[in-house]
Amino acid sequence: MKIFKIINILILITSLILGLLYQELTIALIWSKAHVNSIIGFQQIIEKLVIENNYNLDIWFNIIIPIMDNSIFFIFTLLTLLNLIIYQIKK
């Protein structure tokens, strides 16, 4: 299992460096290149939920858009870090 930890640390460092180098490669950009209509559909689903449940529309601007504006590599870095933390807790 020590190899698993070393590989995860290398992936963590690599994705962090790539995230700093390629900050313009965001989740929204990749999603729009893959299928732009699904982003529009996702926005409609969020807006429908907000209207039906009388939520504040700021959920879109305060939560969803900041997540989508993050670099894909930073998200991958966070997931790898979470993986290491779970591994340490499980051990």
N, C-alpha and C positions, 0 to 999 in steps of 0.2 A: 504494500500500500504506500510505501515511501515513494515509489515511482509515480503513482497517481498524484501525490502532493507536489512533486517536482514539476511534473507536466502541467498541472494547474497553475503553478506559480509562473512558469514560463509563458503560458497562454495569457495570464493576467498582465504580465509586464509587456508582452507583445501587443495585446489589444489596447493597453493604456497608451503606449507610444503611437500606435496607429490612430487612436482617437485624438491625440494631440496634433498629429500631422494632417489628418483628413477630417477636420471639424465640419467641413461643408457637406460631408456625406451623411445626411440625416436619415432618420427613419421615414419621414414624410417624402423625401426625395426618392428613396428606393421604392417605397410603396407606390408613388405616382408613376414611376417608370414601369413598374410591374403591372399595375392595373388601376388607372386613375378613377374609374367609375366606382370601385369599391370604397375609395375614400369619401366620395360624395354620398354613397349609401350609408357609410359609417356615421357621417355627420348628420344625415337625416334620422338615423336611429337615435342618436344622442339627443337631437332636438325634440324628437317625438317623446322620448322618455321625460325630458325636462318639462315639456308643456303638459303632458298628462299627469305628472306627479307634482306639479307646481314647484319644481326646483328652480333655483336661481340659474340663469343661463351662463353665469360666470364659470360653471364647471368646465365648459368647453375651452374658455380662454385661460383659466387658471390651472387646469389639470391636463387636459388632452393635448393642447397645442405645445406647452413646454416639454412634454414627454416626446412628442413627435419632432421637436426641433433639436433634440439631443443627437449627438453622433451615434451611429449604430455601434461603433466600437466601444463607446462608454457604456452603453446598455450591456454589451457583451462582457465588458470588464466587471460590471456590477453583478451579473449572473455568475461569472466565474468566482468572484469574491464570495458570493452567497454559497456557492458550491463548496468552497474551502471551509467556510464557517460551519456549514452543516456537517462536513466531514470531520471537523475537529470536535464538534459536539457529540457526534455519533461514536467517535473513537473513545 
